[in-house]
Amino acid sequence: MTRHISRRLAGTGALLVAGALTLTACGGSGFEEPADAAGETTELTSSDDALTVLIASSGDAETDAVTDAVADWSADSGVTADVQVAGDLPQQLSQGFAASTPPDLFYLSPDAISGYAENGSLQPYGDLLANKDDFYPSLVENFTVDDTFYCAPKDFSTLALVINTQLWEDAGLTDADTPTTWEELATVAETLTTDDRAGLALSAEYQRLGVFMAEAGGGLVVDGEPVADSEGSVEGLEYAQTHLEDGTFAYAADLGAGWAGEAFGKELAAMAVEGNWITGALTNDFPDLEYTVAELPAGPAGPGTLQFTNCWGMAADSPNQQAALDLVEHLTSAEQQLAFSEAFGPMPSIQSAAPDWTSANPDLVAFLDGAEYAQFPPTLAGATDVVTDFNSQLESLETGDPQEILGTVQSNLEAIAE
């Protein structure tokens, strides 16, 4: 059985070559016909039923963009489609499958695909996509289980350092002060911290704090092996802990914000560790705020960040899979993905959109540059529960023991990797 787990993106990353984004191949489909988990040919259902689309959203910008795109397709196709925004996507998706009432299409993360594929909840449709060869191979790899390409990657993002330009200048900082090392990040965070504002905001979760683990040479799963309790992983969390303790770093929740992008937008923090989805949220909610984006500062082991993607999952029980496939092709077209990028910031998952994206987003190149060395969160079956438990422990990192926390994570990863 093939398992696709977190690895450094050095060999499978996103590189800006000759003005276009290209990902080196680490797999890919190459399939002639769709197959179910047992390798048998499958056919899509077709009916007059309406479609339900369940998404998670970074804010109004993403919600509006997806809703409008689905509405446009619905008007053209004549098929009714309703977009619903989940408050807790994993929970609502799980409940829908358990009750045999899943949405037809839904955001699906790489760490969840193995479990749903194995229990037969998903319809593998990847090889039916007219644009299947346009997706970056490394993104296809995220949604391939047992050599079956299940679903279309909808976009991808990395994490970078987002800086409030005005607060930066007010603190007497210049472009020359843009941090490139942990020491420099600590210095500017201290300079930017006031009684009413933290220097740096981030979320209390591996999906943000994991950048420090990567920058110290650690991670959760690297090159197929769990390394959560490695020296680098511990050093990364200890670095974050030190600056949570001194108040120059702060969790968004402790600043009274729902996420770091909100804390940044409300100027409760002068910097934030966030993904390129923050651009849409800031444009929509804080249109007058000026900011710049820089690559995350390198740690003891060099640069590091995390890369994220989701696919458009399709339910095996959907009565109208043919229409759902048509909708996915619309949502992953170059034109639509570029519109999504403009609206809320993700990078398109298809190669044909790369030239237009790079020319339209010169100020966001740091997100693209980070993809060259980014790590993927683990994708093996059971990883969702491991990361959820890890995140619950990270909420009290300021007073916790990084070595002990990561020892538990290591044990949990080794148990599911067997």
Residue, then its C-alpha position, 0 to 999 in steps of 0.5 A: m500500500t502506498r502512503h504519501i506522508s510529509r516530506r521536505l519539498a526540496g525534491t518536490g517543490a514549487l520553483l519559479v523558473a523562467g517566470a513560471l511556477t513549476l513543480t518537480a514530479c514526485g509521482g502523478s496520475g498516469f491512470e487510464e480510467p477511474a478506479d475505486a479503492a479496490g482497483e475496480t473501474t467506477e462510473l459516476t452517478s447522474s440525476d437531477d438532484a441539486l448539489t451541496v458544497l461544503i467549505a471551510s473559509s478564511g473569511d468573507a472574501e473566500t466565502d463570497a468568491v466560492t459562492d459566486a463561482v458556484a452560482d455562475w456555474s449553476a446558472d450556466s448548467g441549470v443544476t442547483a448548487d448550494v454552498q455551505v460554510a462549515g463551522d467545524l469542517p472535519q466534524q460536520l463532514s464526519q457527521g454527514f458521512a455517519a448519517s449517510t447525508p454527506p455533501d456532494l462536494f467538500y474541501l478535503s485536506p491531505d491528512a484526511i483523505s486516507g481514512y475516508a478513502e479506506n472506508g469507501s466514503l470518497q468517489p475517486y474521480g481524478d482521472l476523469l478530469a479533463n484538466k488532470d494533466d495540468f495539476y502540479p504532480s506534487l499536489v496530485e501526490n497529496f491526493t493519491v492513495d494506493d495509486t488512485f488519484y482521488c480528487a482535484p487539488k483546488d489550490f495551494s498556499t505557504l506561510a510567510l511573514v506579514i508585516n504592517t508597513q506603517l507600524w514598522e516605519d513608526a518603530g524606526l525600522t527600514d527594509a534593511d531590518t527585515p529579519t532573515t534569522w531567528e535572532e533578527l526576528a526576535t529583535v524586531a518583534e521586541t522593537l514592535t511590541t508595546d503595551d497594546r500590541a504584540g510584535l508577532a501574532l500566530s495561532a496556537e497550532y502546529q500549522r503555524l508553530g511548525v515553521f519553527m520546527a522545520e527551521a531548526g531541522g525538525g518537523l512531524v514526518v520528514d522523508g517518511e519518518p516521524v521526527a516529532d521528538s527530534e532535537g530540531s523539533v524541540e529546539g523550534l518549539e523552545y524558540a517559540q516558547t521563549h518569545l511567548e513567555d517574553g510577550t513579543f510573540a502572542y497567540a491570536a486568541d490571547l489578543g482577542a482575535g479569532w486568528a492571526g490575520e484578524a489580530f494583524g488587521k486590527e493592529l493587535a500585532a505588527m507581524a503575523v505568520e500566515g498564509n497567502w489567504i490573508t491577502g483576501a481577508l485584509t483586502n475585504d476587512f481592512p482595505d486601508l492597511e498597508y503591509t509587506v510580505a517576506e519569507l520567514p526568517a531562517g532558523p539554525a537549520g536554514p529556511g523553513t515553512l509549511q505548505f498547504t493544499n486541499c482538494w475538492g472531495m466528492a462523496a461516494d454516495s452523491p446521486n449526481q456525481q457527473a454534475a459535481l465533476d463538471l463543477v470541479e472542472h469549472l472551479t479548477s479552471a485557470e480563469q476561476q483559480l486566478a479569480f480565487s487568487e485575486a479574491f483571497g490569495p491562494m496560488p492556483s493548483i494548475q500549471s497553465a495559470a502560473p504565468d498570469w499568477t506570477s505577473a499579477n502578484p509580484d508583491l507575494v513572491a515570498f509565498l512562492d519562494g517558500a514553496e521550494y523548501a516547504q514541508f507538508p503536514p503528515t498525510l498518513a491515515g490517523a494524522t488528523d487525530v494526532v495533529t488535533d491532540f498536538n494542537s490541544q497541547l500547544e495551547s499551553l506551550e508557554t508553560g508546557d514542556p516541549q520535550e514532553i509534548l513532542g514525545t507524546v506526538q512522536s509516540n502517536l505518529e509511530a503508532i499510525a505509521e506502523 
